[in-house]
Amino acid sequence: MLPAASPLVEGVTGRCFEDGREARAVAGGDGEQAGGVAPHALDPHAAGRLWEYAAGTVGR
């Protein structure tokens, strides 16, 4: 586990970590491969769309 307060990640944003390392993007979803992060979770355009949707839902 890499704590958010670790100096190793100071200034780092928008990344996913597992087992103390940056998680790699993995395709699929068949459930056979453990670990990694789905590529869409790293997409800044998708994150922006989700943020706008969420903000509109709660009424800013």
C-alpha positions as CSV (number, residue, x, y, z in Angstrom):
1,M,0.0,0.0,0.0
2,L,1.3,3.5,-0.9
3,P,-0.1,6.1,1.5
4,A,-1.4,9.3,0.0
5,A,0.8,11.2,2.3
6,S,4.0,9.5,1.1
7,P,6.6,11.8,-0.3
8,L,7.0,9.4,-3.2
9,V,3.6,10.7,-4.6
10,E,3.9,14.3,-3.7
11,G,2.4,16.3,-6.6
12,V,1.1,13.2,-8.4
13,T,-2.6,13.3,-9.4
14,G,-4.8,11.3,-11.6
15,R,-3.0,8.0,-11.2
16,C,-4.0,4.6,-9.7
17,F,-1.7,2.6,-7.5
18,E,-1.7,-1.0,-6.2
19,D,0.9,-2.9,-4.2
20,G,3.0,0.3,-3.8
21,R,3.4,0.8,-7.6
22,E,1.5,2.6,-10.3
23,A,-1.2,0.3,-11.6
24,R,-1.0,-0.7,-15.3
25,A,-3.9,-0.4,-17.7
26,V,-5.4,-3.7,-18.5
27,A,-8.1,-4.5,-21.1
28,G,-10.7,-7.1,-20.8
29,G,-13.1,-7.6,-17.9
30,D,-13.4,-11.4,-18.1
31,G,-12.6,-11.6,-14.4
32,E,-9.6,-13.9,-14.9
33,Q,-6.9,-11.3,-14.5
34,A,-6.6,-9.7,-11.0
35,G,-5.2,-6.2,-10.6
36,G,-4.6,-3.3,-12.9
37,V,-6.9,-0.5,-13.9
38,A,-9.4,-0.2,-16.8
39,P,-8.1,2.2,-19.5
40,H,-11.3,4.2,-19.3
41,A,-10.5,5.0,-15.6
42,L,-7.4,6.9,-16.8
43,D,-9.1,8.9,-19.6
44,P,-9.2,12.6,-18.6
45,H,-12.0,13.3,-21.2
46,A,-14.2,10.6,-19.5
47,A,-13.3,12.1,-16.1
48,G,-14.4,15.5,-17.2
49,R,-17.7,14.2,-18.6
50,L,-18.4,12.3,-15.3
51,W,-17.5,15.5,-13.3
52,E,-20.0,17.6,-15.3
53,Y,-22.7,15.0,-15.0
54,A,-22.2,14.6,-11.3
55,A,-22.1,18.4,-10.8
56,G,-25.4,18.8,-12.7
57,T,-27.0,16.0,-10.7
58,V,-26.3,17.6,-7.3
59,G,-27.1,21.1,-8.5
60,R,-23.6,22.6,-7.9
